[in-house]
Amino acid sequence: MQTDAKLERQVAAVGDLPREKLAALWLKAYGCPPPKGITRASLERSAAWHLQAKRLGGLSAHARRIIRQHVKQKEAKRDDAAVGLGPGHAATAVASTIKPPPLPGTRLMREWNGRMHIVDITEDGILFDGKLYRSLTAVTKRITGAHWSGPRFFGL
């Protein structure tokens, strides 16, 4: 717990650093100067994140893999555009980044129209207001009265 308190103090102190020091921390972390027009708040968040990542660990392997896939996809689109290939070209195909469904035992919460809605993921389905549903989209339709993507509604 003592190291957590120390880390919290260090992160809180980031807000007191002068902009020049924040820019130097950015340069050290990313190997290039911060972009022109970057806000102080963005510099502070970056510095705080790197402090925490250094102490607690950075992105998970899954998150790094997804980022690499997105970068490859963007590079492929940029390369295709440079040679005049359309977006449907095979070179732009990248493995999809479909997220796995929430595991049983997961509880999702979403405030809608001033009311908190709580959904529990179970082995048998999705439990909402004492009733089992087959999908988050069905629950979302019950909550909103309209067809919405359930995972998107609950921020997945």
MODELLER restraints for C-alpha pairs under 7 A, 6 or more apart:
rsr = mdl.restraints
at = mdl.atoms
rsr.add(forms.Gaussian(group=physical.xy_distance, feature=features.Distance(at['CA:11:A'], at['CA:48:A']), mean=5.28, stdev=0.5))
rsr.add(forms.Gaussian(group=physical.xy_distance, feature=features.Distance(at['CA:14:A'], at['CA:44:A']), mean=6.17, stdev=0.5))
rsr.add(forms.Gaussian(group=physical.xy_distance, feature=features.Distance(at['CA:14:A'], at['CA:48:A']), mean=6.57, stdev=0.5))
rsr.add(forms.Gaussian(group=physical.xy_distance, feature=features.Distance(at['CA:15:A'], at['CA:44:A']), mean=6.31, stdev=0.5))
rsr.add(forms.Gaussian(group=physical.xy_distance, feature=features.Distance(at['CA:19:A'], at['CA:40:A']), mean=6.85, stdev=0.5))
rsr.add(forms.Gaussian(group=physical.xy_distance, feature=features.Distance(at['CA:22:A'], at['CA:43:A']), mean=5.97, stdev=0.5))
rsr.add(forms.Gaussian(group=physical.xy_distance, feature=features.Distance(at['CA:22:A'], at['CA:44:A']), mean=6.75, stdev=0.5))
rsr.add(forms.Gaussian(group=physical.xy_distance, feature=features.Distance(at['CA:22:A'], at['CA:47:A']), mean=6.90, stdev=0.5))
rsr.add(forms.Gaussian(group=physical.xy_distance, feature=features.Distance(at['CA:23:A'], at['CA:33:A']), mean=6.88, stdev=0.5))
rsr.add(forms.Gaussian(group=physical.xy_distance, feature=features.Distance(at['CA:23:A'], at['CA:34:A']), mean=6.30, stdev=0.5))
rsr.add(forms.Gaussian(group=physical.xy_distance, feature=features.Distance(at['CA:23:A'], at['CA:43:A']), mean=6.99, stdev=0.5))
rsr.add(forms.Gaussian(group=physical.xy_distance, feature=features.Distance(at['CA:25:A'], at['CA:47:A']), mean=6.49, stdev=0.5))
rsr.add(forms.Gaussian(group=physical.xy_distance, feature=features.Distance(at['CA:26:A'], at['CA:33:A']), mean=6.67, stdev=0.5))
rsr.add(forms.Gaussian(group=physical.xy_distance, feature=features.Distance(at['CA:26:A'], at['CA:34:A']), mean=6.23, stdev=0.5))
rsr.add(forms.Gaussian(group=physical.xy_distance, feature=features.Distance(at['CA:26:A'], at['CA:47:A']), mean=6.92, stdev=0.5))
rsr.add(forms.Gaussian(group=physical.xy_distance, feature=features.Distance(at['CA:27:A'], at['CA:33:A']), mean=4.94, stdev=0.5))
rsr.add(forms.Gaussian(group=physical.xy_distance, feature=features.Distance(at['CA:27:A'], at['CA:34:A']), mean=6.77, stdev=0.5))
rsr.add(forms.Gaussian(group=physical.xy_distance, feature=features.Distance(at['CA:66:A'], at['CA:97:A']), mean=6.61, stdev=0.5))
rsr.add(forms.Gaussian(group=physical.xy_distance, feature=features.Distance(at['CA:69:A'], at['CA:94:A']), mean=6.93, stdev=0.5))
rsr.add(forms.Gaussian(group=physical.xy_distance, feature=features.Distance(at['CA:73:A'], at['CA:92:A']), mean=6.16, stdev=0.5))
rsr.add(forms.Gaussian(group=physical.xy_distance, feature=features.Distance(at['CA:73:A'], at['CA:94:A']), mean=6.11, stdev=0.5))
rsr.add(forms.Gaussian(group=physical.xy_distance, feature=features.Distance(at['CA:76:A'], at['CA:91:A']), mean=6.44, stdev=0.5))
rsr.add(forms.Gaussian(group=physical.xy_distance, feature=features.Distance(at['CA:76:A'], at['CA:92:A']), mean=5.32, stdev=0.5))
rsr.add(forms.Gaussian(group=physical.xy_distance, feature=features.Distance(at['CA:77:A'], at['CA:87:A']), mean=6.96, stdev=0.5))
rsr.add(forms.Gaussian(group=physical.xy_distance, feature=features.Distance(at['CA:77:A'], at['CA:92:A']), mean=5.85, stdev=0.5))
rsr.add(forms.Gaussian(group=physical.xy_distance, feature=features.Distance(at['CA:80:A'], at['CA:86:A']), mean=6.83, stdev=0.5))
rsr.add(forms.Gaussian(group=physical.xy_distance, feature=features.Distance(at['CA:103:A'], at['CA:121:A']), mean=6.77, stdev=0.5))
rsr.add(forms.Gaussian(group=physical.xy_distance, feature=features.Distance(at['CA:104:A'], at['CA:121:A']), mean=4.85, stdev=0.5))
rsr.add(forms.Gaussian(group=physical.xy_distance, feature=features.Distance(at['CA:104:A'], at['CA:122:A']), mean=4.48, stdev=0.5))
rsr.add(forms.Gaussian(group=physical.xy_distance, feature=features.Distance(at['CA:104:A'], at['CA:123:A']), mean=5.54, stdev=0.5))
rsr.add(forms.Gaussian(group=physical.xy_distance, feature=features.Distance(at['CA:105:A'], at['CA:120:A']), mean=6.65, stdev=0.5))
rsr.add(forms.Gaussian(group=physical.xy_distance, feature=features.Distance(at['CA:105:A'], at['CA:121:A']), mean=5.54, stdev=0.5))
rsr.add(forms.Gaussian(group=physical.xy_distance, feature=features.Distance(at['CA:105:A'], at['CA:122:A']), mean=5.86, stdev=0.5))
rsr.add(forms.Gaussian(group=physical.xy_distance, feature=features.Distance(at['CA:106:A'], at['CA:120:A']), mean=5.93, stdev=0.5))
rsr.add(forms.Gaussian(group=physical.xy_distance, feature=features.Distance(at['CA:106:A'], at['CA:121:A']), mean=5.26, stdev=0.5))
rsr.add(forms.Gaussian(group=physical.xy_distance, feature=features.Distance(at['CA:107:A'], at['CA:118:A']), mean=6.94, stdev=0.5))
rsr.add(forms.Gaussian(group=physical.xy_distance, feature=features.Distance(at['CA:107:A'], at['CA:119:A']), mean=5.68, stdev=0.5))
rsr.add(forms.Gaussian(group=physical.xy_distance, feature=features.Distance(at['CA:107:A'], at['CA:120:A']), mean=4.53, stdev=0.5))
rsr.add(forms.Gaussian(group=physical.xy_distance, feature=features.Distance(at['CA:107:A'], at['CA:121:A']), mean=6.28, stdev=0.5))
rsr.add(forms.Gaussian(group=physical.xy_distance, feature=features.Distance(at['CA:108:A'], at['CA:118:A']), mean=5.79, stdev=0.5))
rsr.add(forms.Gaussian(group=physical.xy_distance, feature=features.Distance(at['CA:108:A'], at['CA:119:A']), mean=5.09, stdev=0.5))
rsr.add(forms.Gaussian(group=physical.xy_distance, feature=features.Distance(at['CA:108:A'], at['CA:120:A']), mean=6.36, stdev=0.5))
rsr.add(forms.Gaussian(group=physical.xy_distance, feature=features.Distance(at['CA:108:A'], at['CA:154:A']), mean=6.77, stdev=0.5))
rsr.add(forms.Gaussian(group=physical.xy_distance, feature=features.Distance(at['CA:109:A'], at['CA:116:A']), mean=6.81, stdev=0.5))
rsr.add(forms.Gaussian(group=physical.xy_distance, feature=features.Distance(at['CA:109:A'], at['CA:117:A']), mean=5.62, stdev=0.5))
rsr.add(forms.Gaussian(group=physical.xy_distance, feature=features.Distance(at['CA:109:A'], at['CA:118:A']), mean=4.55, stdev=0.5))
rsr.add(forms.Gaussian(group=physical.xy_distance, feature=features.Distance(at['CA:109:A'], at['CA:119:A']), mean=6.31, stdev=0.5))
rsr.add(forms.Gaussian(group=physical.xy_distance, feature=features.Distance(at['CA:110:A'], at['CA:116:A']), mean=5.77, stdev=0.5))
rsr.add(forms.Gaussian(group=physical.xy_distance, feature=features.Distance(at['CA:110:A'], at['CA:117:A']), mean=5.31, stdev=0.5))
rsr.add(forms.Gaussian(group=physical.xy_distance, feature=features.Distance(at['CA:110:A'], at['CA:118:A']), mean=6.71, stdev=0.5))
rsr.add(forms.Gaussian(group=physical.xy_distance, feature=features.Distance(at['CA:110:A'], at['CA:154:A']), mean=6.15, stdev=0.5))
rsr.add(forms.Gaussian(group=physical.xy_distance, feature=features.Distance(at['CA:111:A'], at['CA:117:A']), mean=5.92, stdev=0.5))
rsr.add(forms.Gaussian(group=physical.xy_distance, feature=features.Distance(at['CA:118:A'], at['CA:128:A']), mean=6.78, stdev=0.5))
rsr.add(forms.Gaussian(group=physical.xy_distance, feature=features.Distance(at['CA:119:A'], at['CA:126:A']), mean=6.76, stdev=0.5))
rsr.add(forms.Gaussian(group=physical.xy_distance, feature=features.Distance(at['CA:119:A'], at['CA:127:A']), mean=5.79, stdev=0.5))
rsr.add(forms.Gaussian(group=physical.xy_distance, feature=features.Distance(at['CA:119:A'], at['CA:128:A']), mean=5.07, stdev=0.5))
rsr.add(forms.Gaussian(group=physical.xy_distance, feature=features.Distance(at['CA:120:A'], at['CA:126:A']), mean=5.89, stdev=0.5))
rsr.add(forms.Gaussian(group=physical.xy_distance, feature=features.Distance(at['CA:120:A'], at['CA:127:A']), mean=5.12, stdev=0.5))
rsr.add(forms.Gaussian(group=physical.xy_distance, feature=features.Distance(at['CA:120:A'], at['CA:128:A']), mean=6.75, stdev=0.5))
rsr.add(forms.Gaussian(group=physical.xy_distance, feature=features.Distance(at['CA:121:A'], at['CA:127:A']), mean=6.30, stdev=0.5))
rsr.add(forms.Gaussian(group=physical.xy_distance, feature=features.Distance(at['CA:125:A'], at['CA:132:A']), mean=5.87, stdev=0.5))
rsr.add(forms.Gaussian(group=physical.xy_distance, feature=features.Distance(at['CA:125:A'], at['CA:133:A']), mean=5.79, stdev=0.5))
rsr.add(forms.Gaussian(group=physical.xy_distance, feature=features.Distance(at['CA:125:A'], at['CA:134:A']), mean=5.42, stdev=0.5))
rsr.add(forms.Gaussian(group=physical.xy_distance, feature=features.Distance(at['CA:126:A'], at['CA:132:A']), mean=5.33, stdev=0.5))
rsr.add(forms.Gaussian(group=physical.xy_distance, feature=features.Distance(at['CA:126:A'], at['CA:133:A']), mean=4.96, stdev=0.5))
rsr.add(forms.Gaussian(group=physical.xy_distance, feature=features.Distance(at['CA:126:A'], at['CA:134:A']), mean=6.22, stdev=0.5))
rsr.add(forms.Gaussian(group=physical.xy_distance, feature=features.Distance(at['CA:126:A'], at['CA:135:A']), mean=6.50, stdev=0.5))
rsr.add(forms.Gaussian(group=physical.xy_distance, feature=features.Distance(at['CA:126:A'], at['CA:136:A']), mean=6.96, stdev=0.5))
rsr.add(forms.Gaussian(group=physical.xy_distance, feature=features.Distance(at['CA:127:A'], at['CA:133:A']), mean=6.32, stdev=0.5))
rsr.add(forms.Gaussian(group=physical.xy_distance, feature=features.Distance(at['CA:133:A'], at['CA:139:A']), mean=6.63, stdev=0.5))
rsr.add(forms.Gaussian(group=physical.xy_distance, feature=features.Distance(at['CA:136:A'], at['CA:150:A']), mean=4.38, stdev=0.5))
rsr.add(forms.Gaussian(group=physical.xy_distance, feature=features.Distance(at['CA:136:A'], at['CA:151:A']), mean=6.28, stdev=0.5))
rsr.add(forms.Gaussian(group=physical.xy_distance, feature=features.Distance(at['CA:137:A'], at['CA:148:A']), mean=6.36, stdev=0.5))
rsr.add(forms.Gaussian(group=physical.xy_distance, feature=features.Distance(at['CA:137:A'], at['CA:149:A']), mean=5.35, stdev=0.5))
rsr.add(forms.Gaussian(group=physical.xy_distance, feature=features.Distance(at['CA:137:A'], at['CA:150:A']), mean=3.72, stdev=0.5))
rsr.add(forms.Gaussian(group=physical.xy_distance, feature=features.Distance(at['CA:140:A'], at['CA:148:A']), mean=6.43, stdev=0.5))
rsr.add(forms.Gaussian(group=physical.xy_distance, feature=features.Distance(at['CA:140:A'], at['CA:150:A']), mean=5.36, stdev=0.5))
rsr.add(forms.Gaussian(group=physical.xy_distance, feature=features.Distance(at['CA:140:A'], at['CA:153:A']), mean=6.98, stdev=0.5))
rsr.add(forms.Gaussian(group=physical.xy_distance, feature=features.Distance(at['CA:141:A'], at['CA:147:A']), mean=5.29, stdev=0.5))
rsr.add(forms.Gaussian(group=physical.xy_distance, feature=features.Distance(at['CA:141:A'], at['CA:148:A']), mean=6.51, stdev=0.5))
